Amino acid sequence: MSQASLKKKALDYHRLPRPGKLEVVSSKPCATQADLSLAYTPGVAQPVLEIAKNPAKAYDYTNKGNLVAVITDGTAILGLGDRGALAAKPVMEGKAVLFKQFADIDVYDIEVNARTPQDFIKVVEAIAPTFGGINLEDIAAPHCFEIEAALKKKLDIPVFHDDQHGTAVIICAGLINALHVQGKTLDSAKIVCLGAGAAGIASMKLLLAMGARKSNILLVDSKGVVHKGRTDLNAFKKGFARATKLRTLEDAMNGADVFVGVSGADLVSPAMVKSMADNPVVFALANPNPEISPAKAMAARSDLVMATGRSDYPNQVNNVLGFPFIFRGALDARAREITQDMLIAAVNALAELAREPVPAAVLKAYQLKKLKFGPDYILPKPFDPRLAERVPQAVAKAARKAVRKRR
């Protein structure tokens, strides 16, 4: 499909037959006077009084328990940068569609004009009683870290920044399986991460929690290797600063077992891939164009396992494998937060599912004759119906276990 054809098709999809991708539909009948008297006055007074006496009753009498806010300030829109809050609305509506499609979760998308992180935090805190969970989206680093941390402290419902933790969960699940295919382990793998924003830092933190060694991780940003001699590092990058003489991406890639790219197009050369260790893993996740194309990477090394963020190549690292099901599990467990243990439970559920035989329904959905765990299949497919059961159950179990520990 040509670029012009894709543009027209995308714009028509969003505009016709009515603008946007969402609508509000009543879940209760309202066809008679009796229905109306229950839906609104005088009947609505009864749940109001019950909730006033006990706020937890909102989960019984309203949609709070199945309602998530997808909220952004539009400062880091899906690879397009800072385009403003209103321009982010198509993406937020799209996110809402995915929540409903994959996990039957209702969503209101909310785009906030906020001059500072503090302004954004105040807005979200003020509207939070409406929702059972908050999904932060497309907020630039480092403000996203500050915003999420503050809201987690202030609110008694799950707060989740998908660009950080959703991405981290899928990267970790794919990487565990890729290393398994390559005969390597997470605790011994030498890892290079190109990109020190929300996704990169969150992914490396989750890998550490799952057994990777900080001494084996090299973080690289637009100025080169994040090392202890640099004076331009924010607090989040400082946590990964290494005492090393390596300075460039080329230096870092030499002998590495794993490359994770969450940065920009065409930043990795075939020579860099050639310099990696035997049986390397390359996750080139920049969208729409990866750090190195699969064709170039495969031409450089026949022994690698590769993933991208694109659906037209094997091993797509796609957040839709994570956030709908993580929230489904959190909402089902009435969790007050999404913990690291819940994220690890999601990682393990995804990784384990990819190692199991693939149902015929999945093969039919993707028009495939066969699909088996290996170099070209390290993550489940988004339309695998088993995801909706396995991942939420694992997340909810971890949430309930945390509650028992607190007691």
C-alpha positions as CSV (number, residue, x, y, z in Angstrom):
1,M,0.0,0.0,0.0
2,S,1.4,3.4,-1.0
3,Q,1.9,6.1,1.6
4,A,-0.8,8.3,-0.1
5,S,-3.3,5.3,-0.1
6,L,-2.5,4.5,3.6
7,K,-3.1,8.2,4.6
8,K,-6.5,8.3,2.9
9,K,-7.6,5.0,4.3
10,A,-6.5,6.0,7.8
11,L,-8.3,9.4,7.6
12,D,-11.4,7.9,6.2
13,Y,-11.4,5.2,8.9
14,H,-11.3,7.9,11.6
15,R,-13.9,10.2,9.9
16,L,-16.5,7.9,8.4
17,P,-19.3,7.1,8.9
18,R,-19.1,9.3,12.0
19,P,-16.0,11.0,13.5
20,G,-13.9,9.2,16.0
21,K,-13.7,5.6,17.3
22,L,-15.8,5.6,20.5
23,E,-19.4,6.0,21.6
24,V,-21.2,5.7,25.0
25,V,-23.8,3.0,25.1
26,S,-26.2,2.4,28.0
27,S,-25.9,-0.9,29.8
28,K,-29.4,-0.7,31.3
29,P,-32.8,-0.4,29.6
30,C,-34.4,3.0,29.3
31,A,-37.5,2.5,27.1
32,T,-40.3,3.3,29.5
33,Q,-41.3,5.8,32.2
34,A,-40.5,3.1,34.8
35,D,-37.0,2.6,33.4
36,L,-36.4,6.4,33.4
37,S,-37.5,6.7,37.0
38,L,-34.9,4.0,38.0
39,A,-32.1,5.3,35.7
40,Y,-32.5,8.9,37.0
41,T,-34.7,10.6,39.5
42,P,-36.1,9.4,41.9
43,G,-34.5,5.9,41.7
44,V,-31.0,7.1,41.4
45,A,-31.1,8.6,44.9
46,Q,-30.9,5.1,46.4
47,P,-27.4,4.2,45.2
48,V,-26.3,7.8,45.9
49,L,-27.2,7.4,49.6
50,E,-25.5,4.0,49.7
51,I,-22.2,5.3,48.2
52,A,-22.3,8.3,50.5
53,K,-22.4,6.0,53.5
54,N,-19.8,3.6,52.1
55,P,-17.6,4.7,49.1
56,A,-16.8,1.0,48.3
57,K,-20.4,0.6,47.2
58,A,-19.5,2.6,44.1
59,Y,-18.1,-0.7,42.8
60,D,-21.6,-2.3,43.2
61,Y,-23.8,0.4,41.8
62,T,-21.7,2.2,39.2
63,N,-19.2,1.2,36.4
64,K,-16.2,2.3,38.4
65,G,-14.9,-1.2,38.8
66,N,-14.6,-1.7,35.0
67,L,-13.7,1.8,34.0
68,V,-10.2,3.1,33.2
69,A,-9.0,6.6,32.3
70,V,-6.5,6.8,29.5
71,I,-4.9,10.1,30.2
72,T,-2.2,12.1,28.3
73,D,-0.7,15.5,28.0
74,G,0.4,14.8,24.4
75,T,4.1,15.4,25.0
76,A,5.3,12.1,23.5
77,I,2.7,10.8,21.0
78,L,3.4,7.4,19.6
79,G,6.7,8.2,17.9
80,L,5.5,11.6,16.8
81,G,6.8,13.7,19.7
82,D,5.1,16.6,21.4
83,R,2.1,17.5,19.3
84,G,-0.2,18.7,22.1
85,A,-3.0,17.2,24.1
86,L,-5.7,17.4,21.5
87,A,-3.6,15.8,18.7
88,A,-3.1,12.8,21.0
89,K,-6.9,12.1,21.1
90,P,-6.9,9.6,18.2
91,V,-4.3,7.6,19.9
92,M,-6.1,7.7,23.2
93,E,-9.4,6.6,21.5
94,G,-7.4,3.8,19.8
95,K,-6.1,2.7,23.2
96,A,-9.7,2.7,24.5
97,V,-10.7,0.4,21.6
98,L,-8.0,-2.0,22.5
99,F,-9.0,-2.1,26.2
100,K,-12.6,-3.0,25.1
101,Q,-11.7,-5.4,22.4
102,F,-9.2,-7.5,24.3
103,A,-10.3,-7.2,27.9
104,D,-13.8,-5.9,27.9
105,I,-12.7,-2.8,29.9
106,D,-14.5,0.5,29.4
107,V,-12.4,3.6,28.9
108,Y,-12.8,7.4,28.9
109,D,-10.0,9.1,27.1
110,I,-8.9,12.3,28.7
111,E,-6.5,14.8,27.1
112,V,-5.1,17.4,29.5
113,N,-3.5,20.8,28.7
114,A,-1.0,21.0,31.6
115,R,1.9,23.5,31.8
116,T,3.7,21.5,34.4
117,P,3.8,18.0,35.8
118,Q,2.2,19.4,39.0
119,D,-0.7,20.8,37.0
120,F,-1.2,17.4,35.4
121,I,-1.0,15.6,38.7
122,K,-3.7,17.9,40.2
123,V,-6.1,17.2,37.3
124,V,-5.8,13.4,37.5
125,E,-6.0,13.4,41.3
126,A,-9.2,15.5,41.1
127,I,-11.0,13.2,38.6
128,A,-9.7,9.9,40.0
129,P,-12.9,9.0,42.0
130,T,-14.6,8.3,38.7
131,F,-12.3,5.4,37.8
132,G,-11.1,2.0,38.8
133,G,-7.7,2.6,37.3
134,I,-5.5,5.2,35.6
135,N,-3.5,4.4,32.4
136,L,-1.0,7.2,31.7
137,E,0.0,7.4,28.1
138,D,2.4,9.3,25.8
139,I,3.9,11.5,28.5
140,A,7.5,12.5,27.8
141,A,10.4,11.5,30.1
142,P,11.5,12.5,32.7
143,H,8.2,14.1,33.6
144,C,6.4,10.7,33.2
145,F,8.4,9.2,36.1
146,E,7.6,12.1,38.4
147,I,3.9,12.1,37.5
148,E,3.4,8.3,38.0
149,A,5.3,8.3,41.3
150,A,3.2,11.1,42.7
151,L,-0.1,9.7,41.6
152,K,0.7,6.3,43.0
153,K,1.2,7.9,46.4
154,K,-1.9,10.0,46.2
155,L,-4.5,7.5,44.8
156,D,-6.0,4.3,46.0
157,I,-6.5,2.8,42.5
158,P,-4.0,1.3,40.1
159,V,-1.8,3.9,38.2
160,F,0.1,2.5,35.3
161,H,2.2,4.3,32.7
162,D,2.0,1.9,29.7
163,D,4.9,3.4,27.8
164,Q,7.1,2.4,30.8
165,H,5.7,-0.8,32.3
166,G,3.6,-2.2,29.5
167,T,6.5,-2.0,27.1
168,A,8.8,-3.5,29.8
169,V,6.5,-6.5,30.4
170,I,6.5,-7.4,26.7
171,I,10.2,-6.8,26.2
172,C,11.0,-9.0,29.2
173,A,8.7,-11.8,28.2
174,G,10.1,-11.8,24.7
175,L,13.7,-11.6,25.9
176,I,13.4,-14.5,28.3
177,N,12.1,-16.7,25.5
178,A,14.7,-15.4,23.0
179,L,17.5,-16.1,25.4
180,H,16.0,-19.6,26.0
181,V,16.0,-20.2,22.2
182,Q,19.7,-19.1,22.0
183,G,20.7,-21.2,25.0
184,K,21.5,-18.3,27.2
185,T,20.3,-17.0,30.6
186,L,19.2,-13.6,31.8
187,D,21.6,-13.5,34.7
188,S,24.7,-13.9,32.5
189,A,23.5,-12.0,29.4
190,K,25.4,-8.8,28.4
191,I,22.7,-6.3,27.5
192,V,22.8,-3.0,25.6
193,C,19.8,-0.8,25.7
194,L,19.7,2.1,23.2
195,G,17.2,4.6,24.5
196,A,17.1,6.0,28.0
197,G,13.6,7.3,28.2
198,A,10.5,5.8,29.8
199,A,10.5,2.5,28.0
200,G,14.3,1.9,28.2
201,I,14.7,2.6,31.9
202,A,11.5,0.8,32.9
203,S,12.5,-2.3,30.9
204,M,16.0,-2.4,32.4
205,K,14.6,-2.1,35.9
206,L,12.2,-4.9,35.3
207,L,15.0,-7.1,33.9
208,L,17.0,-6.4,37.0
209,A,14.1,-7.5,39.2
210,M,13.9,-10.7,37.2
211,G,17.5,-11.6,37.6
212,A,19.6,-9.6,35.1
213,R,22.8,-8.0,36.6
214,K,23.4,-4.3,36.5
215,S,27.0,-4.9,35.8
216,N,26.0,-6.5,32.6
217,I,23.8,-3.7,31.4
218,L,25.0,-0.8,29.3
219,L,22.5,2.1,28.8
220,V,23.1,4.3,25.7
221,D,21.4,7.6,25.0
222,S,21.7,10.2,22.2
223,K,25.1,11.2,23.7
224,G,26.6,7.8,24.0
225,V,27.1,5.3,26.8
226,V,25.7,6.3,30.2
227,H,28.8,6.3,32.3
228,K,29.9,7.6,35.7
229,G,32.1,10.3,34.2
230,R,29.1,12.2,32.6
231,T,27.7,15.3,34.3
232,D,24.5,15.6,32.2
233,L,22.6,12.6,33.6
234,N,19.2,12.9,35.3
235,A,18.5,10.9,38.4
236,F,16.9,8.0,36.4
237,K,19.9,7.6,34.1
238,K,22.4,7.9,37.0
239,G,21.0,4.7,38.4
240,F,22.4,2.9,35.3
241,A,25.7,4.8,35.0
242,R,28.7,2.4,34.7
243,A,32.3,2.9,35.5
244,T,33.5,2.0,32.0
245,K,35.8,3.3,29.2
246,L,33.2,2.4,26.6
247,R,31.7,5.6,25.0
248,T,29.8,4.8,21.8
249,L,27.1,2.5,20.8
250,E,29.6,0.7,18.6
251,D,31.8,0.2,21.6
252,A,28.9,-1.1,23.7
253,M,27.6,-3.6,21.0
254,N,31.0,-5.4,20.7
255,G,30.5,-8.8,22.4
256,A,27.0,-8.0,23.6
257,D,24.5,-10.9,23.9
258,V,21.4,-8.7,23.7
259,F,20.5,-5.4,22.0
260,V,17.3,-3.6,23.0
261,G,16.4,-0.5,20.9
262,V,13.7,1.9,22.0
263,S,15.1,4.9,20.2
264,G,15.0,5.8,16.5
265,A,15.4,4.5,13.0
266,D,18.6,3.2,11.4
267,L,20.9,3.8,14.4
268,V,22.4,0.3,14.3
269,S,24.7,-0.8,11.5
270,P,25.2,-4.3,10.2
271,A,28.8,-4.0,11.4
272,M,27.6,-3.5,15.0
273,V,25.4,-6.6,14.8
274,K,28.4,-8.6,13.4
275,S,30.4,-7.5,16.4
276,M,27.9,-9.1,18.9
277,A,28.5,-12.4,20.7
278,D,27.5,-15.7,19.2
279,N,23.8,-16.4,19.0
280,P,22.8,-12.8,19.7
281,V,19.3,-11.3,20.4
282,V,18.3,-8.1,18.6
283,F,15.1,-6.2,19.7
284,A,14.9,-3.2,17.3
285,L,11.7,-1.7,18.5
286,A,11.6,1.9,17.1
287,N,8.4,2.5,15.2
288,P,7.6,2.7,12.4
289,N,11.2,2.1,11.3
290,P,13.5,0.0,13.6
291,E,17.0,0.7,14.6
292,I,18.1,-1.8,12.0
293,S,15.8,-3.6,9.5
294,P,15.4,-7.3,9.8
295,A,16.7,-7.8,6.3
296,K,20.0,-6.0,7.2
297,A,20.3,-7.7,10.6
298,M,19.7,-11.2,9.2
299,A,22.1,-10.6,6.4
300,A,24.8,-9.6,9.0
301,R,24.1,-12.6,11.3
302,S,22.3,-15.9,10.5
303,D,22.4,-17.0,14.1
304,L,20.3,-14.2,15.7
305,V,16.8,-14.0,17.1
306,M,15.2,-10.7,16.2
307,A,12.1,-8.8,17.2
308,T,10.6,-5.5,16.1
309,G,7.6,-3.3,16.9
310,R,6.0,-4.0,13.6
311,S,3.3,-6.4,12.7
312,D,4.7,-7.3,9.3
313,Y,7.7,-9.1,10.7
314,P,7.9,-12.1,13.1
315,N,8.1,-11.5,16.9
316,Q,6.2,-8.2,17.2
317,V,6.7,-6.6,20.6
318,N,3.2,-5.2,21.0
319,N,1.9,-3.6,24.2
320,V,-1.6,-4.9,23.5
321,L,-0.3,-8.2,24.8
322,G,0.1,-6.5,28.2
323,F,-1.9,-3.5,29.3
324,P,-5.5,-4.8,28.7
325,F,-4.8,-8.0,30.6
326,I,-2.8,-6.4,33.4
327,F,-5.6,-4.0,34.0
328,R,-8.2,-6.8,33.8
329,G,-6.4,-8.7,36.5
330,A,-5.9,-5.6,38.6
331,L,-9.6,-4.6,38.4
332,D,-10.8,-8.2,39.0
333,A,-8.7,-8.3,42.2
334,R,-9.8,-4.7,43.2
335,A,-6.1,-3.9,43.5
336,R,-5.0,-0.6,44.9
337,E,-1.9,-0.6,42.8
338,I,0.0,-2.5,40.1
339,T,3.1,-3.9,41.8
340,Q,6.3,-5.2,40.4
341,D,5.2,-8.7,41.4
342,M,2.1,-8.3,39.3
343,L,4.2,-7.2,36.3
344,I,6.5,-10.2,36.7
345,A,3.5,-12.5,36.9
346,A,2.4,-11.0,33.5
347,V,5.8,-11.5,32.1
348,N,5.9,-15.2,33.1
349,A,2.4,-15.9,31.9
350,L,3.2,-14.4,28.4
351,A,6.5,-16.3,28.2
352,E,5.0,-19.6,29.2
353,L,2.1,-19.2,26.8
354,A,4.4,-18.8,23.8
355,R,6.0,-22.1,24.6
356,E,2.7,-24.0,24.4
357,P,1.1,-25.5,21.3
358,V,-0.7,-22.9,19.3
359,P,-4.5,-23.4,18.9
360,A,-6.1,-23.7,15.5
361,A,-8.1,-20.6,16.0
362,V,-4.9,-18.5,16.2
363,L,-3.5,-20.1,13.0
364,K,-6.8,-19.3,11.3
365,A,-6.8,-15.7,12.5
366,Y,-3.3,-15.1,11.1
367,Q,-3.7,-17.4,8.0
368,L,-0.8,-19.6,9.1
369,K,-0.4,-23.3,8.5
370,K,1.8,-23.8,11.6
371,L,3.4,-21.8,14.4
372,K,5.8,-23.2,16.9
373,F,8.0,-21.8,19.7
374,G,11.3,-20.9,18.3
375,P,13.3,-18.1,16.6
376,D,10.3,-16.7,14.8
377,Y,7.8,-17.2,17.6
378,I,8.8,-16.0,21.0
379,L,5.7,-14.1,22.0
380,P,2.0,-15.0,21.8
381,K,-0.1,-13.4,19.0
382,P,-2.5,-10.6,20.1
383,F,-5.6,-12.5,19.0
384,D,-4.7,-15.6,21.0
385,P,-7.9,-16.1,23.0
386,R,-5.9,-17.7,25.8
387,L,-4.4,-14.3,26.7
388,A,-7.7,-13.1,28.2
389,E,-7.7,-15.9,30.7
390,R,-4.1,-16.6,31.5
391,V,-2.6,-13.2,32.0
392,P,-5.4,-11.6,34.1
393,Q,-5.5,-14.7,36.3
394,A,-1.7,-14.5,36.9
395,V,-1.9,-10.7,37.7
396,A,-4.9,-11.1,40.0
397,K,-3.2,-13.9,41.9
398,A,-0.1,-11.8,42.4
399,A,-2.3,-8.9,43.6
400,R,-4.2,-11.0,46.1
401,K,-1.0,-12.5,47.4
402,A,0.3,-9.0,48.1
403,V,-2.8,-8.2,50.1
404,R,-2.4,-11.4,52.2
405,K,1.2,-10.4,52.9
406,R,0.2,-6.9,54.1
407,R,-2.3,-8.5,56.5
